[in-house]
């Protein structure tokens, strides 16, 4: 039976979980799925949760299991009567399980086992759902599948599991989905609005908002689909079912359509890009847009699939894990580490998708270089460190049964006793660690974390030092003023947001929006140093501080260790990237075609000569600095409007070796970084002798130029 401890309620944001076993691994118990989704109970609410399981039977075709929520036993009879009317089209009711109502129940589950062609059953379900929805909600068929089953209701996951008999190891499946929190675009008070949403063998769980909901609904309505519950989550299940069941597309093709990769399709090989563009055009209206993360399960009777999708800006979290037994997709890393401690963890790239099946294993990983996201964890495993830690007589706290409030209280009490070093064991996703420890007498003290700290570690830190011996989740060091955060593994999205003092060192890689809105004031200058790589929007709206990306583990000198939009909206500070960064990934550059079209008008009216125009069009990327060097001052003044605006300053981007000014800024902190992670002196010298892409504002660069001339 699952043992769960209560977290204090916090603002939820949908918790997702997907698990699929590998070919030779045993089937997965319902208790495993429950354990992992209860771990993020704080993401949910009492208004909705659910599970779905999937099995393929290699040739055996079971009858359809049709499940409906009904408001009374008389309504169940009405549902049965409508289905019976389709007997003349071959629908046969084989057996049924009557609904059982308990005190306070608004709805109960009515289950029928039927045999029918899918098109007949589809029409019958539509009629039931339309008739039962006319005068309020009397009933709703929410699941009809041969190879999968959906359990959902109102409550937290543990509540739903109790109602559905999913506390003990009872059901074993090839794959599971689990969700906590009701759909935000619904009243959420009835179980029909709970996740998962299902359409035949496809079920989905979703976090976020589908801003393409209108066009997705038009797509479904044009196909004659009707009787929707009205949430943006439901359309995903119905579209996926249409693509794979009706149109016969593969799960890979369906994922390519749903992920809507139009901005990144040019990065693919020509034939692959052409094929995906044709799919998108053919199924226009099926693509998803908006801030979302989605996990879907599907079984065709021959194989079982698990699919994870994130939007192109990765506004909603998703992490992926893999070990010898299975593949895992979740909202937070602590969910995976709780049930698969040895799993390798990475994140899908923005706009990417993860696809796996029992028989084929990992089909799409969601990024090409995932090893950069699990290759830097401290060489000493946490288990190896435990025996040494347990010898410590003071400052040792077992966090396994403490919520974040209780954990911070325990840390505070130890500090108040005069303990200088706190050792937190068995941390499993607790948020806000250190966020309430603001007493000046605590500053300079140390918190050592073993396990996976949850979101918002060291937020508003005023002087504590945090040491994470593993990975950290989202939003580390938000609005941090002083102190240190040293992470021996990787960190996820939105680390160092509004970071304005102290040091954040990451041995591995980080995700989206790292270092956004960094700033400095008076004598405070934050340093953010990352050993691996970053995703999109690195140092977006940066206003101060130093960010250094070292690119350890990159495959070659030409490897791109950043995503797109580096330094977008940057107005201050300095970025150092130990690699040559593509110019089109820095800032928010205008499209080359737009710039060339304008330059062509200058060529036509005689303002621009052909030789200069030819020099410009031959460039792969047309940067602000290149145009400034190439065009006359008068022409440049006319063209630079493409690159600057009221809130965007021109950037100076140089690929070069470090100069004396750079060395003065970097060497002391790089030395601290190397000492923190016990890296070699040889590697230190190699880094200092490397070429960096140096990004700063043109205004700041001119100021440094003047200072350098004055020193000479």
N, C-alpha and C positions, 0 to 999 in steps of 0.2 A: 504493500500500500504506500502511496506517495505521502511523504512527510513534508508539509508546507509550513513555513512561518509567515506571519502577517507582516507585510510592509505597511508603513504609514501611507495613507493615500496621497498621491501627488498627481499633477496634471498628466493625463494619459496621452498616448500617441500611437495606439495600436501596436500590439506585440504579435509578431509573426514567427512561425516555425515550420520548416519542411524537412523531412528526413526520408532518405531512400537507401535501402540496403544494397550492397554489392552482390554480385552473382553468387558467390559461394558462402556468403554470410547468412546467419540465421535471420528469420523474420523478426520484425520489430514489435515490441509490446506496446499496448496502449499506455501503460504506466510510464514508459520512457517519454512519450510525447507530452503527457501531462506534467511530468517533472520539469521538462525544459520550458514549457509555456508558463507554468506557475512561477518560475524563476523571475519572470518579468511581469508579475502580477500588477506592479505599479504602473505599467503602461496601459492597463485596461480600465474597465469600469464594471459596475454591477449590472449593466444593461445588455451585455451580450458576450458570448464566447462559443467556441465550437471546434469540432474535430472532423477530419475526413480520413478514411483509410482506403488503400488501393491494393488489389491483388490481381495477378494474371494467372490463369489456370491451364495454360498450355494445351488447349484443345477442348477442355470441358466448358460448355456454355450453360451457365446457370440461368434461371429465369430473372426477369427484372424485379428488383426490390423497389417498390413505389412507396414513398413515405410522405405523409401529409400531416400538417398541423391542423387539428379540428377543434372547434370550440365546444362541442358536445357530441354525445353518441348519435343523436339524430342527424347531425351534420355528416358524421361518418357514413351513415346509411345513404345520404344524398350523394356523397362522393362515389360510393360503390355503385349506385344506380347509374350515374353518368358513365362510369367506366364500362358497366355491363352493356350499355347501349351500343358499344363498339364491337360486340360479339360478332355481328354480321360482317365485320371487316377483319375478323380473325383474332381479336383480343380475347384471351381466356384468363379468368381469375382462378388461380390454382389454390391459394389459401390466403388467410388474412389473420392479423393480430389486432384484436380490439383495443381501442384507446383506454388507458387507465387514468382516471382523474383523481387527483389528491386535493385536499383542502387548499383553496387559494389559487388553483390552476386556472388560467384563462384558456390555455390550449393544452392538448395532449397529442401524442404521436399515434397515428393510425397507419399501420403497415400492411400492404398487400403484395403478394407475389403473383406476377402475371407473365404470360407469354404473349408476345405480339411483335409485329414488325415495328422498327423504330419510328417510321413515319406515322403509323396508326397510333402508337402510344403518344407520339408528339401531339397529334391532333386532339386526342382524348385529354391529355394534361392541360392543353390550352383551354379546352372547354370547361374543365373543372375549375381552373384558376379564374377564368372570366366570370363564371356563374357565382362562385363563392366569394367574389370580390365586389359584387354589385351594391349590396346593401351592408356596408361595413365589411370587416374581414371575418368570414365564417370559417374558411379553410384555405389551405395553400399546399399544393404538392411542391415540395422543395428538393426532392431527390428521387431520381429514377435511373437506376443503373444495374448492370449485371456484375461488374467487377469492383465497385466501390460502394462506400457507405458513408453517410453524413450524420453526425450527431451534433446538435446545436440547441441553444436555448438562451434564456435571459439569466444573467449571473456571471460570476467570475469562472474561469476554467474549472476550478475545483468544484464549484456548485453544479455546473453542467455535467461534469464527470460523475458526481454522485447520483444525479438524476438518471444518467444513461448507463450506469453500471460500469464505469470505466476507471474505477479506483484500483482494483486488483488487476494483476496480469491476466487478462481474459481474452483479448483479441490480438492476434499476431498478423502483421501485414507486411507487404513489400515496401510500402511508403505510407507516411502520415503527414497531414497538415494540422496545424493548431493555431488558433487565433484568440486574442483577447481584446475586448472593446467593441461596442456596437458600431455599425457604419455611421460616420458623422453626418452623412446626408440622408438621415432618416429619423423618425421619432424615436426609434430604438427601444420601444417599450414592449414589443411583441417578438417572439422567437423567429418570425418570418424574416425579420430584418437582421438577424445575426449572421455572422460568417460561420462556415464557408458558404459561398454561393455555388450552386451546382447546375449543370446542364448535361444530362446523360452521364458519360464517363469522365467529364471534365469538372473539376472543382477548383475554386480559387479563394485565396485570402488576400487582403489588400490593405495597405496603409497609405493614406494620402487622399488626393482629390484628382479625379479625372476631368480635366478641363475640356477634353474633347468629347465629353458626354453627349452634347447635342448632335455632333456629326456621327458619333457611334450609334445613337438612337435612330437617326435617319437611316443609317446603314441597315440596322435590324428591321426597322419598319418597312423599308423597301423590299426586304425579303419575305414580308408577310408575318414576321414574328410579332406577337402581341402578348398582352397580359404580363407586364413587367411589375416588379414590386416598387420600382422607382428610384433605386439607388444607383450611383455610378459604378459600384462594385459589381453588381449583377451583370452589367453589359459585357464585362470582360469574360465571364464564364460562357455566356451565350455566343459571343464572337469566336472564342477559342473552339467551342464545340462545333460551330458551323464550319470553321476552317478545316478541322481534322476529320470530323465525322461525315459531313455533307460533301465538302469539296475534296476530301481525300488527301489533303496536304500532310506532309510530315510535321512532326513537332518542331523540327528545326526551321522549316519554312514559316510555320505559324509564328514562331518566336521572332523571326526576322521582320514580319509584318507588324506585330504588336509593338515591338521595341522602337519602331518608327525612326530608323537610323539615317534620315535623309542628310543630316549635317556631316555624318562621318562616312557615308557610302563612297566618297571620293578617295578615302584612304585604302580601299580594298583593291584587289587585283581587278583589271578591267572586266573580265568575264563574270567574276563574282559580283562586282558592283552592278553590272548590267542586269544580271538575274534578279537581284534584290530590288532594283528600281522597277523592273517589270512586275514583280509581285506586288509592290506597293501601289502601283498604278492600277493593277487588276482588282485589288481589294481596297480601293480608295474609300476611306471612311472607317476602316477597321483598325487603323493605327491609333495608338494611345498617346495622349499628351497630358502635360500637367505634372505636378509633384507626386510621384507614386513609387512604391515598391510593391511588387506582386509576386506571390508564390502560387504555382498551379500544379496540380497532380492530374495524371491521366493514365488509364490503362485500356489497351485495345484487346485484352485477353491473351495476347502473345508476349507482351512486355509492359512494364510499368515505367512511367516517366515522371520526373520532377523538373519544373521550370521556374527560374527566378528572373524577374525583370526589374530594372531600375530606370528612372527617367534620365533624360540627356544631361540634366544638371545635377542629378543625384541629390535631390532635396529630401529624400527619405532614406533612412539607413538600411543597409543590408550587408551581412557578412556571410562568407561561405567557408565551410570546413570539409576536410577529407581525412579519413583514416583507413585502416585495412577493412573495416566493417561497412562503412557507408559514406554518404555525402550529405552534408547538412547545410541548410540555408536558414538564417535567422535575422531578427532585428538587432540583437546584441550578441557579442562574443561570449558572454557568460553563459548563455543558453547552450551553446555548443560545448564549451569546456566542461559544463556540468555533466553531460552525458557522454562526452568523448574527449577525455582529458588530453590525449596525445594527438588530437586532430591538428593538422596544419590549417591555418586560418588566413584568408585573404578577402579582399573586397572586389566586387565587380567594378569595372570602370564605368564612368557616367555613360548612360545610354547602352550599356552592355547587357548581356543576359547569360544565365547559367543554365545548362541543360544536361541532365544525366538520366540514365535508365539502368534497370537492374542488369540487363544482359550486355549493354554496351559500355557501362561505366560512365565516366565523365566525358560528355560529347563536346560541350563548350564550357570553358572555365570562366568566361566573363572578362578575361584580360589575357594578353599574351605573355606577360612577365610575372605571373603570380608568385614565382619563387622569390622575387624581391620583397614580397610581403610576408614571408614566413622564414626567411633565411638568417635573421639577425638576433633571434632570441638568445639570451645569455647561455653560454655553453654549459654552465652548471644548471641542471634542472632544479625546479623548486623542491621536488621530492628529495634530491640529494642535499639540499640546504637545510631541510627540516631538522634532521638530527642535531646539527650544530645550534640551530635556533632554540630548540627545546631545552638546551642547557642554560639558556639565559634565565635569570631568576626574577627579573623585573621588566615591565614594559611589554610582556607577551600577551596578545589578545587573540582569542579564537573568534573569528567573525562569522562562522558558519551559521549561527542561529540568531544573529543580530540584524535588525534593519538599520538603515543609514543613521537614523536619529539615535538609536541605542549605541551604535558604533562610535559616532562622534562624541557622545557622552562618556563612553569608556576611555577614549583617547584623552579627553579633557581631564578626567579624574587622574589618569596616570601622570600627565604633565603637571598637574597641581601638586602631586606628591614629590615633584622634583626630578622625575625620570626624564632623561634627555633623549633617549631613543625608544620609539615604539615599534613593535614588530607585529603586523597584522597577518594572521594566517587564515587560509581558507576564505579569502575574499571572493565573493561570487556575484559581482555586478552591483553592489551597493553604490548608489549615487552620492554625490555631494561630500565625499570624504574630505575632511579638512575645511569645508566651507564655513563652518561656524566657529572656528578656532582663531579668533581675532585678537586675543590678548597680547599686548606687547611682550609680556614675560615669556610667551611661548616662542617668540621669533628666534630663529637659529636652531630650533630643535628639529628632530628628524623623525619621519614616519616611513618605515620600510614595509612595502606591500607585496604579499605573496598570494597570488591568485589573479583574478581579473577585476580591477576596479571599474565601476560603472561610469556613466556619463557625469560630467561636471566635476571631475577630480581637480582639487586645488583652485577652484573658482574664487576669485577675489583674494587670492593668497597675498598676505602682507609680510611674509618673512619665514614661513616654514619651509623645510626641505623634504621633498617627497622622492622616494626611490621605488620604482616599480620593477620587479624582477620578472618581467613577462610583457604582455601587451596591455594597452589601455584603450578604453572605448572613446566615444565622441566627447568633444567639448572640454578638453583638458585646458586648464589655465586661463579660462575666460576672465578678462579684466584683472589679470594678475599684476600686482604692484611690486613685489619683491620676493626673494627666496629662490628656490630651485625646484625644478621637476626633472628627474632623470629617469628615462624609460629605457629599459634594457631590450625591449622588443620593438613592436610597431605601435602606432597610434592611429586612430580612425579620423573621422571628419571633424572639421571646425576646431582643431587644436590651436591654441594661442590666439583666439579672437580677442581683439581690443587689448592685447598684451602690452603692458606699458612699463614693466620693470622686472628685473631678475633674469633668470636663465631657464630655458626649456631645452633640454638635450634629448634627442631620440636616436637610439642606435640604429633602428631600422627605417621603415618608410611610413608615410602618413597619407591621409586621404584628401578629400575635397576641402577647399576653402581653408587651408592651413595658413595661419598668420594674417587673416583678413583684419583690417582696421588696426594693425599694430601702430603704436604711437610712442612718442617719447616727450618728456617735459622736464624742465630744469636740468638736474644732473642725472636723471634716470634715463638709461638707454637699454631696452630689452634686447637680449640675444636669443635667437631661435636657431638651433643647429640640428639638421636632420642628416642621418647617415645614408639613407637609401634614395627613394624618389618620392614624388608627390603627384597628386591628380590635379584636376582643373582648379582654377581661381587661386593659385598660390599668391599670397600677399595682395589680394584684391583690396583696393582702397587703403593701401598702406600709407601711413602718415609719419612714420618714424621707426627707429630701431634698425637692427641688423639681422637679416635672415640668410642662412648659409645652407646650401644643399650640396652634399658631398658626392652623391652618386656611387657609393660603394656597391660592388656586385653587378654593375652594368655589364652587358654582354660585349659591347665594343665601344670604341671612342665615339662612334656616330649614334649610339643609343640615346633616345630621347628620355630623359629622366623627369620630365614635367609633363603635365597635361596641357590644356589650352588656357588662354586668358591669364597668363602670368602677369602680375602687376597691373591688372586692369583698374583704372581709376586711381593709380598711385599718385600721391602728392608729396611724399617725403620718404626718408629712410633709404636703405640700400639693400639690394639683393645680390648675392653671390652664388652662382650655380656652376659646379665643376664639370661642365660639359658645354658643347656648342648647342645653343637652343635655337630652334627654328624661329625665324623672325615672325612668321604668321601665327605663332602661338603666344606672342608677347602682347599684352594690352588687348585692345579691341580694334585691330587694324581694319581699315576699309577694304572692301573687295578690290582685288587688282583690276577687275574689269571696269569698275566705276572710276578709278583713278585714271586708267588709260583712256577711257571715253572722254574725260575732261581734258586730258593732255592732247588728245586728238583734235579737239576744237581749237586749242592753242596752236597746234601745228597748221591747221587749215587757215586760221586768220594771220599766220605769219609770225606769231609771238614766239614760237618754239621752232628751232631748227631741226632738220631731219636726223642729223648725226646724234644729237642729244636724245631725241625721241627713240631712236633705234637702241641707244645705250640703255634706256630705261626699260623698254619692252623686253629686252633680253634677260632682265633680272628675274629670278624665280620669285622673289618677294620684293615689293617696293616699300622700303621703310622710310620713316620720317627723316632719319639722319642721312640716308642716301640721297633723297630729294634735296635736302638742304645743301649737300655738298655738290650736287650736280646742276641744279637750276640757278639761274640768276636770282639775286635777292628779291627783285620785283615779281618774278614768276612764282617763286617759292611762297611769297606772301599770299598769292592767290590760291595756291594748291594746299597749303597747310591746314586749311579749314577742314579737310577730310580727316585730319589726325588729332585735332584739339578742339575743345569746347569749353563751356563755362565750368564744368566740373572735371575736366580731363586735361592734365598737363602733358606736354611732350616729354617723352622718355629718351634718355641717352642709353643706348645698348652697345656694349663693346665686348668683344671676345679677345681676351688678352691675359698676360701673366700679371700677377699681383705687383703693384708698385709700393713705394715706401708708405704712402698714406693708407693703402689697404692693409699692409703688414701691421701697422700700428693699431688698426681697428681690430684685426682678426687674430693675430698670433696669441695673445694672452688667453682669449676665450677658447680658441681651438686647442691650446695646450690643456686647459681644464677639461674639455670634451674628451680628449684622448686619454687623459688620466682616469676619468670617470669610468670609461669602458675598457681600460687596460689595453689600449691599442699601441702598436709598436712605434718607436722613434723613427724607424725607416719609413713607415707609412705617413707619419707626420711630415717628414721632409718631402716626401713625394707629393703630398697635398699642397704644401706651400710652393712647390715648383711647378704646379699644374696651371693650365689655362682655365680661366673662369669666364662665363658670361656675366658681366657686371651690369646691373640695371639700376639706374637712379633717374631722378627727374632732371631735365635739361637745366633747370634753375640751380639745383644743387650741384650738378656737374660743373657749371660755369663758376660757381662759388669756389669749388675745390681747385679748379684751374688757376684762379686768381691767387689763392693761398699758396699753391705750389710755386708759382712765378715769384711771389713775394719771398718765399723761403730761399729760392735760388739766388 
